[in-house]
Amino acid sequence: MLPFGLPKTDHLEPTIEPQLKPIQLVETLADLYRRLGTCLESEKSLICIEQYSILSSLGDPKLLRRCLRAARQHAFDVHSKVVLSALLRYERREDEHDGVSPMDCSSFILECPKATLESGCDLNSIYDHCKCYQECTNSADVQISKEDELLTLEEDSDISFCVGNEEIDCVRSKIAALSTPFKAMLCGSFIESKRSKIDFSQNGISVELMKAVDLYSRTKRVDMFSPKIVLELLSFAERFCCEEMKSACDIHLATFVNCMEDVLVLIEYGLEDRANVLVASCLQVLLRELPSSLHSPKVMRIFCSSEARERLAAAGHSSFLLYYFLSQVAMEEDKVSNTTVMLLERLKECATLKWQKALALHQLGCVWLERLGYKSAQCYFEAATEAGHVYSLAGIARSRYKQGQQHSAYKLMNTLISEYKAVGWMYQERSLYNTGENKIADLNTATELDPTLSFPYKYRAVSKAEEKQTKDAISEIDRIIQFKLAPDCLELRAWFFIAIEDYGSALRDIRAMLTLEPSYKMFNVRLSGDDLIDLLNHKVQQGSQADCWLQLYDQWSSIDDIGSLAIIHQMLVNDPWKSLLRFRQSLLLLRLNCKKAAMRCLQLACNLSSSEHEKLIYEGWILYDTGHREEALAKAEKSILIQRSFEAFFLKAYTLSDSNLDPESSSYVIELLEEAIRCPSDGLRKGQALNNLGSKYVDSGKLDQAANCYMNALDIKHTKAHQGLARVYSLRNQQKAAYAELSKLIEKAHNNASAYENRSEYCDSEMAKNDLNMATELDPLRTYPYSYRAAVLMDDQKETEAIEELSKAIAFKPDLQMLHLRAAFYESIGNLNSALCDCEAALCLEPDHIDTLDLYNRARDQAIHPQQI
């Protein structure tokens, strides 16, 4: 069962992350906020992309989507709008949605393929629906018949253009009006101005084209011509500087671009004749087809070479933004491919600002490090460091280490630690070049400074396994898995379980791992997860689908989310077309903060739905999760009209609850939840609805009804209802009962960090402190414990310690609430500059946060008028 043995510490090393990692993240975010407030409107979009590139290292899809939307909102030029709309679509993984073509409109202006081709924007309506349903043309338009055209030619012509043996009669003044060169030739001092016949036979112009030129000069229309003739007109217009004609052809040809085949035919004409709108329309299809279009050699020839980039630039469509998007997709698909390298080289060529150069150079360094090109990697990392990216020093150290310069790498990281305020990745990197107890000390310091770094846990765990302390190794890797789920950590724990012949637990972890990343390759790409599952299935008794449902009920009740994921994965092997199971997967993944995987499962649920009303529900959840609350509500209501169901009522109630409700609206949500409970459903979902209903009753002051809901939820094993019941006891001033209720939750729940956090509210300060310390130990990403401890220290007038407690967490998780609280602490001790900096960083994350805006304005007034303090 261990064909390659267990992993060895010698083979473990952390990746150099391919994102910008500012050494002073809070100050960087504050600077971004200030610049957004003072820059020109035309500069805002690019600053939002800079913000996106910096926040990428935090991995929060909601924050990143907000940056992209803001960038798209402030984009004026067609090129930027095309790229950003496609990027928004890609972030939602719309390509995974069955029945959706690249050019389908989502009905929102932000992503509408037609709206992107119009320059300028209305900032007030950017979140509105687009107008794709309206026809752009009117069938009652007056059509020019051929007879009318011929009559007009006979009556108005006063000059003829000879092409071969044919003469095309034209109107001199109208041809002259096409461009300055024609005006000079026909109405100026050239000899042609005196002639009634002009020979055009030597200009490579066909009779059909010249007739089309004549007809266009009279009507100013191109929609009566075939696409072939319009293409010829476009070339003619480019050649003879007929700007109005060129624009008309450009816009008209863009309407023919709907699929990849159209693009591959038309983009060459657009690039050759520098037709901006036509090329934009072609780019739009290519970008909305990502990632599949990335694997087409014909498509990559349009982007990858320096010559290709120059051709795009000549048409107004080469930018840092375009190559940033392309290179990020390429890195996700295959980090070490030649395509990725070429796109990053083009990104470097497009970089003009300091942060752009730093990003492109750092990412090239990361790619060459993965390709084992250590000298090239070192050169790129050094250039990125010169561009101001301190984190690239870790790349330099790693490149030197790989070239046998371990001492040089150690000295470099030592210098870095001595010159800057220490952060976790510095000690993690230095640990690679250290030995013995010093290595472990560095890893422990790295975990203390940044508990989200997975490498220190993995190294300590493998080190224990090498010493035959496999159970201790499992305990070590458990420390990070319980709050940060990642495929590599689950894989490692699975190998440890196999080593002690606990095949059931190993199988669970591998199934959960494949849920997160279905194509994940184990043991350095030498073994697929599916192959190992086949091997382990011979060691573990397999239950029926009915047995799996019972196991899922038990795991869900004990809040064992990893166990629940594994069971659903097994059930999907037996019944891969079950949309309900995919939906359950998405709920669990959201609870585990695996948002990208959750969205993928939700898309699959939508694809597999067997009825219209069910599909509407999943589409509603997708809209809700991507910030479209009103549209999600409309989907729920439409589903209810087709069929009254638990999930439709639950979606509607949940969506309405996501706002500050007045008493009347709150009563309506209660009615919806009651209606949901009356509909058929299983205990897992009904328990959730009862729990939510209890919460609404508590908010309405109906404690008896709330208690009944929670008790009913507990009767069907919805364990989290202990938390709600504790709240009811607390509101009745029964603190001991509340404490006891949460103690039951702690005993039952597999993941119980939140239970410890909540129990701290119902006990004395010393016990609360112990519970919150336990919550932090189990899940360092929970922010309330830090805030509580800081507030206690502040109350004891230990201002420095209070601020340090918050700073400890902000260093690895710059949370809005903690930044706000630290700003308030700074204000209270008169450190207004630091208060303003924290407010600006918080507002960079959430620009409309009212409490922070109030604090910011107050601190700014105090800074301006100190005598009034």
ZAMARGU-4260 file (C-alpha; in steps of 0.2 Angstrom, whole numbers, plus 5000, padded with zeros to 4 digits):
<rodrens>
0) 5000/5000/5000 | 5015/5011/5000 | 5022/5009/4983 | 5034/5024/4984 | 5037/5024/5003
5) 5032/5038/5014 | 5037/5056/5010 | 5055/5062/5016 | 5059/5078/5024 | 5073/5080/5012
10) 5061/5081/4998 | 5049/5094/5006 | 5050/5112/5002 | 5037/5126/5001 | 5033/5134/4985
15) 5038/5152/4981 | 5021/5160/4979 | 5018/5168/4962 | 5009/5184/4969 | 5014/5200/4975
20) 5017/5200/4994 | 5021/5217/5001 | 5032/5217/5016 | 5020/5230/5024 | 5003/5224/5018
25) 4993/5236/5029 | 5003/5251/5023 | 5001/5246/5005 | 4982/5244/5006 | 4981/5261/5015
30) 4991/5269/5001 | 4980/5261/4988 | 4965/5268/4996 | 4972/5285/4996 | 4977/5284/4978
35) 4960/5278/4973 | 4953/5294/4982 | 4964/5306/4973 | 4968/5299/4956 | 4960/5304/4939
40) 4944/5294/4934 | 4954/5286/4920 | 4967/5279/4932 | 4955/5271/4944 | 4953/5255/4934
45) 4972/5251/4934 | 4974/5254/4953 | 4959/5242/4956 | 4969/5229/4946 | 4985/5233/4957
50) 4974/5230/4972 | 4968/5214/4965 | 4986/5208/4962 | 4991/5212/4980 | 4975/5204/4988
55) 4977/5188/4977 | 4989/5181/4990 | 4975/5182/5003 | 4965/5170/4993 | 4948/5178/4997
60) 4936/5176/4981 | 4924/5189/4988 | 4938/5202/4990 | 4945/5198/4973 | 4928/5199/4964
65) 4925/5216/4972 | 4942/5223/4965 | 4937/5216/4947 | 4920/5224/4948 | 4927/5240/4953
70) 4940/5239/4939 | 4927/5235/4926 | 4916/5249/4933 | 4929/5262/4930 | 4935/5255/4914
75) 4932/5267/4899 | 4941/5260/4884 | 4934/5245/4875 | 4950/5235/4877 | 4950/5236/4896
80) 4931/5232/4897 | 4933/5217/4885 | 4947/5209/4896 | 4939/5213/4913 | 4922/5206/4908
85) 4930/5190/4902 | 4940/5189/4918 | 4924/5191/4929 | 4916/5177/4919 | 4932/5166/4921
90) 4932/5169/4940 | 4914/5163/4941 | 4920/5147/4931 | 4906/5151/4919 | 4914/5139/4906
95) 4909/5124/4917 | 4891/5128/4915 | 4882/5117/4903 | 4872/5125/4889 | 4881/5142/4891
100) 4891/5148/4876 | 4905/5161/4877 | 4895/5175/4870 | 4879/5172/4880 | 4875/5187/4891
105) 4873/5185/4910 | 4860/5200/4908 | 4872/5212/4918 | 4881/5227/4911 | 4897/5221/4919
110) 4899/5205/4909 | 4888/5209/4894 | 4898/5206/4878 | 4889/5220/4868 | 4891/5233/4882
115) 4910/5230/4882 | 4911/5235/4864 | 4905/5252/4868 | 4917/5265/4875 | 4914/5275/4891
120) 4903/5270/4905 | 4889/5276/4917 | 4895/5274/4934 | 4878/5275/4941 | 4870/5261/4931
125) 4885/5249/4930 | 4877/5236/4941 | 4860/5237/4931 | 4854/5224/4919 | 4860/5227/4901
130) 4849/5229/4886 | 4852/5213/4876 | 4834/5209/4875 | 4831/5225/4864 | 4834/5223/4846
135) 4847/5235/4839 | 4840/5236/4822 | 4823/5240/4816 | 4815/5229/4803 | 4805/5244/4796
140) 4822/5253/4791 | 4821/5259/4773 | 4830/5247/4762 | 4838/5253/4746 | 4833/5243/4731
145) 4845/5239/4717 | 4834/5248/4705 | 4835/5264/4716 | 4854/5262/4717 | 4856/5260/4698
150) 4844/5275/4695 | 4855/5285/4707 | 4871/5280/4699 | 4864/5286/4682 | 4857/5302/4688
155) 4871/5308/4699 | 4888/5302/4692 | 4900/5314/4686 | 4916/5304/4686 | 4921/5286/4682
160) 4934/5274/4689 | 4940/5262/4676 | 4944/5244/4683 | 4949/5233/4669 | 4937/5235/4655
165) 4923/5241/4666 | 4919/5259/4671 | 4911/5263/4688 | 4901/5279/4688 | 4903/5289/4704
170) 4900/5306/4711 | 4916/5316/4713 | 4911/5326/4728 | 4905/5310/4737 | 4921/5301/4733
175) 4931/5316/4738 | 4922/5317/4755 | 4929/5299/4759 | 4946/5305/4764 | 4959/5319/4763
180) 4969/5310/4750 | 4954/5308/4739 | 4949/5326/4741 | 4967/5331/4736 | 4967/5320/4721
185) 4949/5324/4715 | 4947/5342/4720 | 4965/5349/4722 | 4979/5352/4710 | 4982/5335/4704
190) 4979/5331/4686 | 4965/5319/4691 | 4954/5334/4697 | 4953/5339/4678 | 4948/5321/4672
195) 4931/5313/4671 | 4939/5296/4670 | 4952/5289/4681 | 4961/5272/4679 | 4961/5262/4695
200) 4966/5245/4686 | 4984/5246/4694 | 4978/5247/4712 | 4973/5229/4714 | 4954/5234/4717
205) 4940/5223/4710 | 4925/5230/4701 | 4914/5224/4715 | 4924/5233/4727 | 4924/5249/4718
210) 4905/5248/4716 | 4903/5245/4734 | 4914/5261/4737 | 4903/5271/4726 | 4887/5264/4735
215) 4895/5268/4752 | 4899/5285/4747 | 4881/5289/4743 | 4872/5280/4757 | 4886/5279/4771
220) 4880/5261/4774 | 4889/5244/4774 | 4875/5232/4780 | 4869/5229/4762 | 4886/5221/4757
225) 4892/5203/4760 | 4905/5200/4774 | 4918/5197/4760 | 4915/5214/4752 | 4915/5223/4769
230) 4932/5215/4772 | 4938/5222/4756 | 4930/5239/4760 | 4940/5239/4777 | 4956/5236/4768
235) 4952/5250/4755 | 4948/5262/4769 | 4964/5258/4778 | 4974/5260/4762 | 4966/5277/4757
240) 4963/5284/4775 | 4944/5283/4774 | 4942/5284/4793 | 4923/5285/4793 | 4921/5270/4781
245) 4934/5260/4791 | 4924/5263/4807 | 4908/5258/4799 | 4916/5242/4792 | 4925/5239/4808
250) 4909/5240/4818 | 4899/5230/4806 | 4912/5215/4805 | 4912/5214/4823 | 4894/5208/4823
255) 4899/5193/4813 | 4911/5186/4827 | 4902/5173/4838 | 4913/5158/4839 | 4931/5152/4838
260) 4929/5148/4819 | 4924/5166/4816 | 4938/5173/4826 | 4952/5163/4817 | 4945/5169/4800
265) 4942/5187/4805 | 4956/5192/4817 | 4969/5192/4804 | 4960/5205/4794 | 4957/5215/4809
270) 4975/5215/4814 | 4981/5218/4796 | 4970/5234/4794 | 4971/5239/4813 | 4952/5237/4815
275) 4950/5241/4834 | 4932/5235/4836 | 4934/5219/4826 | 4949/5214/4835 | 4941/5218/4852
280) 4926/5207/4847 | 4938/5193/4842 | 4948/5195/4858 | 4932/5194/4868 | 4927/5177/4861
285) 4945/5170/4864 | 4946/5177/4882 | 4928/5170/4886 | 4933/5153/4879 | 4947/5152/4892
290) 4955/5140/4898 | 4950/5129/4883 | 4957/5142/4870 | 4974/5142/4878 | 4977/5124/4871
295) 4974/5130/4853 | 4991/5133/4844 | 4982/5144/4832 | 4975/5155/4846 | 4992/5155/4855
300) 5000/5162/4839 | 4989/5177/4841 | 4997/5181/4858 | 5013/5173/4862 | 5027/5180/4851
305) 5034/5198/4852 | 5028/5201/4834 | 5011/5195/4839 | 5010/5207/4854 | 5016/5221/4842
310) 5002/5217/4830 | 4990/5218/4844 | 4997/5234/4850 | 4995/5242/4832 | 4977/5238/4833
315) 4975/5245/4851 | 4974/5228/4860 | 4990/5225/4869 | 4991/5229/4887 | 4997/5223/4904
320) 4980/5219/4909 | 4977/5207/4894 | 4993/5198/4897 | 4990/5197/4916 | 4974/5188/4913
325) 4982/5176/4900 | 4997/5172/4910 | 4987/5169/4926 | 4976/5156/4917 | 4991/5148/4909
330) 4999/5146/4926 | 4984/5138/4933 | 4983/5126/4918 | 5002/5122/4917 | 5014/5132/4927
335) 5030/5125/4917 | 5023/5125/4899 | 5032/5135/4885 | 5015/5145/4883 | 5016/5151/4901
340) 5034/5157/4899 | 5030/5166/4883 | 5015/5175/4890 | 5024/5180/4905 | 5038/5187/4894
345) 5025/5197/4885 | 5018/5203/4902 | 5035/5209/4906 | 5036/5219/4890 | 5019/5227/4893
350) 5024/5232/4911 | 5027/5250/4913 | 5024/5254/4932 | 5035/5248/4946 | 5022/5235/4953
355) 5019/5228/4936 | 5037/5225/4932 | 5039/5217/4950 | 5024/5205/4947 | 5030/5200/4929
360) 5048/5197/4934 | 5043/5188/4950 | 5031/5176/4941 | 5044/5173/4928 | 5056/5168/4942
365) 5043/5156/4950 | 5040/5148/4933 | 5059/5145/4929 | 5061/5139/4947 | 5048/5125/4943
370) 5056/5122/4927 | 5073/5119/4936 | 5081/5133/4927 | 5089/5140/4942 | 5101/5153/4935
375) 5086/5161/4925 | 5075/5160/4940 | 5089/5169/4950 | 5090/5183/4937 | 5072/5186/4937
380) 5070/5186/4956 | 5085/5198/4957 | 5076/5210/4944 | 5060/5209/4954 | 5069/5213/4970
385) 5077/5229/4961 | 5059/5233/4956 | 5055/5234/4975 | 5047/5217/4978 | 5056/5211/4994
390) 5047/5194/4994 | 5057/5190/4978 | 5073/5189/4990 | 5066/5172/4995 | 5066/5167/4977
395) 5084/5172/4975 | 5089/5162/4991 | 5080/5147/4984 | 5088/5148/4967 | 5105/5149/4975
400) 5101/5134/4987 | 5096/5124/4971 | 5113/5129/4964 | 5122/5122/4979 | 5125/5139/4988
405) 5116/5134/5004 | 5127/5146/5015 | 5124/5161/5003 | 5105/5157/5004 | 5106/5157/5023
410) 5115/5173/5024 | 5103/5182/5013 | 5088/5176/5023 | 5097/5181/5039 | 5100/5198/5032
415) 5082/5200/5027 | 5076/5195/5045 | 5088/5208/5053 | 5082/5222/5041 | 5063/5220/5041
420) 5050/5217/5054 | 5049/5198/5054 | 5035/5189/5045 | 5032/5170/5045 | 5038/5166/5027
425) 5055/5173/5031 | 5058/5160/5045 | 5050/5147/5034 | 5062/5151/5020 | 5077/5151/5032
430) 5073/5135/5039 | 5077/5126/5023 | 5095/5132/5024 | 5096/5128/5043 | 5100/5111/5051
435) 5095/5102/5067 | 5087/5111/5082 | 5089/5128/5073 | 5079/5122/5058 | 5064/5117/5070
440) 5066/5133/5079 | 5064/5143/5063 | 5049/5132/5058 | 5041/5135/5075 | 5044/5154/5074
445) 5036/5154/5057 | 5020/5145/5064 | 5019/5157/5078 | 5020/5172/5066 | 5009/5165/5053
450) 5000/5149/5057 | 4992/5148/5040 | 5009/5142/5032 | 5007/5124/5029 | 5025/5119/5026
455) 5031/5120/5045 | 5017/5108/5050 | 5021/5096/5035 | 5039/5096/5039 | 5037/5093/5058
460) 5024/5079/5054 | 5036/5070/5041 | 5050/5072/5054 | 5040/5063/5067 | 5035/5049/5054
465) 5054/5047/5050 | 5056/5044/5069 | 5042/5031/5069 | 5031/5042/5078 | 5017/5041/5065
470) 5002/5045/5077 | 5011/5060/5083 | 5014/5065/5064 | 4995/5063/5062 | 4992/5075/5077
475) 5004/5088/5070 | 4996/5088/5052 | 4979/5088/5061 | 4983/5105/5068 | 4982/5114/5051
480) 4969/5103/5043 | 4956/5107/5056 | 4956/5125/5051 | 4964/5126/5033 | 4959/5112/5021
485) 4972/5109/5007 | 4974/5094/4996 | 4993/5092/5000 | 4990/5091/5019 | 4976/5078/5016
490) 4987/5068/5005 | 5001/5068/5018 | 4989/5062/5032 | 4982/5049/5021 | 5000/5041/5019
495) 5002/5042/5038 | 4985/5032/5040 | 4991/5019/5027 | 5007/5017/5037 | 4998/5012/5053
500) 4985/5002/5042 | 4970/5013/5046 | 4964/5011/5028 | 4947/5018/5032 | 4954/5035/5037
505) 4966/5035/5023 | 4951/5032/5011 | 4942/5046/5019 | 4956/5059/5017 | 4959/5054/4998
510) 4940/5056/4994 | 4940/5073/5003 | 4956/5078/4993 | 4948/5073/4977 | 4933/5083/4981
515) 4944/5099/4983 | 4954/5095/4967 | 4947/5081/4956 | 4963/5080/4945 | 4975/5080/4960
520) 4990/5069/4957 | 4998/5061/4973 | 5016/5058/4977 | 5024/5071/4965 | 5012/5067/4951
525) 5017/5048/4951 | 5000/5042/4957 | 4982/5047/4954 | 4970/5048/4969 | 4957/5037/4959
530) 4970/5023/4958 | 4974/5023/4976 | 4955/5023/4980 | 4954/5007/4969 | 4968/4999/4980
535) 4961/5005/4996 | 4943/4999/4992 | 4950/4981/4993 | 4955/4985/5011 | 4939/4993/5017
540) 4921/4986/5017 | 4910/4996/5005 | 4892/5000/5010 | 4877/5002/4999 | 4870/5019/4995
545) 4857/5018/5009 | 4872/5014/5021 | 4880/5030/5014 | 4865/5041/5018 | 4865/5034/5036
550) 4883/5038/5038 | 4881/5055/5030 | 4868/5059/5043 | 4879/5054/5057 | 4894/5063/5050
555) 4884/5079/5047 | 4877/5078/5064 | 4894/5077/5072 | 4900/5092/5062 | 4913/5081/5054
560) 4914/5090/5037 | 4929/5080/5030 | 4920/5064/5034 | 4904/5071/5026 | 4914/5076/5010
565) 4921/5059/5009 | 4904/5050/5010 | 4897/5061/4997 | 4912/5058/4985 | 4908/5039/4987
570) 4890/5041/4984 | 4894/5051/4968 | 4904/5037/4962 | 4889/5026/4963 | 4877/5039/4957
575) 4887/5053/4947 | 4871/5061/4940 | 4864/5066/4957 | 4863/5085/4958 | 4857/5085/4976
580) 4873/5077/4981 | 4883/5090/4972 | 4873/5104/4980 | 4877/5096/4997 | 4895/5096/4993
585) 4895/5114/4989 | 4887/5118/5006 | 4901/5108/5015 | 4914/5116/5005 | 4907/5134/5009
590) 4907/5129/5027 | 4926/5124/5025 | 4930/5141/5017 | 4934/5132/5000 | 4925/5144/4990
595) 4932/5140/4973 | 4928/5121/4975 | 4911/5125/4981 | 4907/5136/4966 | 4913/5121/4955
600) 4901/5109/4964 | 4887/5121/4963 | 4889/5123/4944 | 4889/5104/4942 | 4873/5103/4952
605) 4866/5116/4940 | 4872/5106/4925 | 4864/5089/4932 | 4848/5096/4938 | 4833/5086/4931
610) 4820/5099/4932 | 4818/5118/4928 | 4813/5122/4946 | 4828/5113/4953 | 4840/5122/4941
615) 4833/5139/4946 | 4837/5135/4964 | 4855/5131/4960 | 4856/5146/4948 | 4849/5157/4962
620) 4863/5151/4974 | 4876/5155/4961 | 4869/5172/4959 | 4869/5175/4978 | 4886/5169/4981
625) 4893/5181/4967 | 4884/5196/4975 | 4868/5197/4965 | 4855/5196/4979 | 4840/5203/4969
630) 4843/5191/4955 | 4844/5176/4967 | 4828/5181/4975 | 4820/5182/4958 | 4826/5164/4954
635) 4819/5158/4970 | 4802/5166/4967 | 4801/5159/4949 | 4805/5141/4956 | 4791/5143/4969
640) 4779/5147/4955 | 4784/5131/4946 | 4784/5120/4961 | 4783/5124/4980 | 4799/5116/4987
645) 4809/5116/5003 | 4825/5122/4994 | 4816/5136/4985 | 4808/5143/5001 | 4824/5141/5010
650) 4834/5151/4996 | 4821/5165/4997 | 4822/5166/5016 | 4841/5165/5016 | 4842/5179/5003
655) 4830/5190/5012 | 4839/5188/5028 | 4855/5195/5021 | 4850/5213/5025 | 4845/5223/5040
660) 4827/5218/5041 | 4812/5228/5048 | 4799/5219/5059 | 4788/5216/5045 | 4801/5209/5033
665) 4808/5198/5048 | 4790/5191/5050 | 4789/5187/5031 | 4806/5177/5033 | 4798/5167/5047
670) 4783/5163/5036 | 4795/5157/5022 | 4805/5146/5034 | 4789/5139/5041 | 4783/5135/5023
675) 4800/5127/5019 | 4798/5116/5034 | 4781/5110/5029 | 4788/5105/5012 | 4796/5087/5010
680) 4815/5087/5014 | 4827/5076/5023 | 4833/5079/5041 | 4849/5087/5037 | 4841/5102/5028
685) 4826/5102/5039 | 4837/5104/5054 | 4846/5119/5046 | 4829/5127/5042 | 4823/5124/5060
690) 4840/5132/5067 | 4838/5147/5056 | 4820/5149/5061 | 4825/5149/5079 | 4837/5162/5076
695) 4823/5173/5068 | 4812/5170/5083 | 4826/5175/5095 | 4829/5191/5085 | 4810/5195/5086
700) 4810/5192/5105 | 4800/5176/5104 | 4810/5165/5115 | 4798/5151/5118 | 4795/5148/5099
705) 4814/5149/5097 | 4818/5136/5110 | 4805/5124/5102 | 4813/5126/5085 | 4830/5122/5093
710) 4824/5107/5102 | 4815/5100/5087 | 4832/5103/5077 | 4841/5093/5091 | 4828/5079/5090
715) 4833/5076/5072 | 4852/5078/5076 | 4855/5095/5070 | 4869/5097/5083 | 4873/5116/5080
720) 4856/5120/5087 | 4864/5118/5104 | 4872/5135/5100 | 4855/5143/5097 | 4848/5135/5113
725) 4862/5142/5123 | 4858/5159/5116 | 4840/5157/5122 | 4845/5152/5140 | 4857/5167/5140
730) 4843/5179/5136 | 4833/5171/5150 | 4848/5175/5162 | 4851/5156/5163 | 4870/5157/5160
735) 4874/5140/5168 | 4862/5132/5157 | 4869/5141/5142 | 4887/5136/5146 | 4881/5117/5148
740) 4872/5118/5131 | 4888/5123/5123 | 4898/5110/5132 | 4887/5097/5124 | 4891/5104/5107
745) 4909/5104/5111 | 4908/5085/5116 | 4898/5081/5100 | 4906/5092/5087 | 4921/5086/5077
750) 4925/5104/5072 | 4922/5114/5088 | 4932/5130/5088 | 4917/5140/5086 | 4909/5131/5101
755) 4923/5136/5112 | 4922/5154/5106 | 4903/5155/5109 | 4904/5146/5126 | 4916/5160/5132
760) 4901/5172/5132 | 4893/5162/5146 | 4906/5160/5159 | 4918/5171/5170 | 4933/5180/5163
765) 4946/5167/5167 | 4936/5152/5160 | 4932/5164/5145 | 4950/5167/5142 | 4954/5148/5142
770) 4940/5145/5130 | 4946/5158/5118 | 4964/5152/5119 | 4957/5135/5114 | 4947/5142/5100
775) 4963/5151/5094 | 4973/5135/5095 | 4960/5125/5085 | 4957/5139/5072 | 4969/5154/5072
780) 4959/5162/5058 | 4944/5166/5070 | 4946/5184/5074 | 4934/5186/5089 | 4947/5179/5102
785) 4960/5191/5097 | 4948/5206/5098 | 4941/5200/5115 | 4959/5198/5122 | 4964/5215/5115
790) 4948/5223/5123 | 4952/5216/5140 | 4970/5222/5139 | 4964/5239/5134 | 4952/5240/5148
795) 4966/5236/5160 | 4975/5251/5152 | 4988/5240/5144 | 4987/5249/5127 | 5003/5242/5120
800) 4999/5224/5123 | 4981/5226/5117 | 4988/5233/5100 | 5001/5220/5099 | 4987/5206/5102
805) 4978/5213/5086 | 4994/5216/5076 | 4998/5197/5079 | 4983/5192/5069 | 4983/5206/5057
810) 5000/5201/5051 | 4993/5185/5043 | 4975/5190/5041 | 4971/5208/5038 | 4953/5207/5044
815) 4941/5222/5042 | 4935/5221/5060 | 4952/5219/5068 | 4959/5234/5058 | 4944/5245/5063
820) 4947/5240/5082 | 4966/5243/5081 | 4962/5260/5073 | 4951/5264/5087 | 4964/5259/5100
825) 4977/5270/5091 | 4965/5285/5091 | 4962/5283/5109 | 4980/5284/5113 | 4982/5299/5101
830) 4992/5290/5088 | 4982/5297/5074 | 4994/5293/5059 | 4992/5274/5063 | 4974/5276/5066
835) 4972/5284/5049 | 4983/5270/5041 | 4972/5256/5048 | 4956/5265/5043 | 4962/5267/5025
840) 4968/5248/5025 | 4951/5243/5031 | 4942/5254/5019 | 4952/5247/5005 | 4945/5230/5009
845) 4927/5237/5012 | 4925/5255/5005 | 4907/5257/5012 | 4910/5251/5030 | 4900/5265/5040
850) 4909/5263/5057 | 4926/5264/5049 | 4921/5279/5038 | 4915/5288/5054 | 4931/5284/5063
855) 4942/5289/5048 | 4933/5305/5046 | 4934/5309/5065 | 4953/5304/5066 | 4956/5315/5050
860) 4948/5330/5058 | 4958/5328/5074 | 4974/5327/5064 | 4969/5343/5054 | 4963/5352/5070
865) 4973/5345/5084 | 4969/5361/5095 | 4951/5355/5096 | 4955/5338/5104
</rodrens>
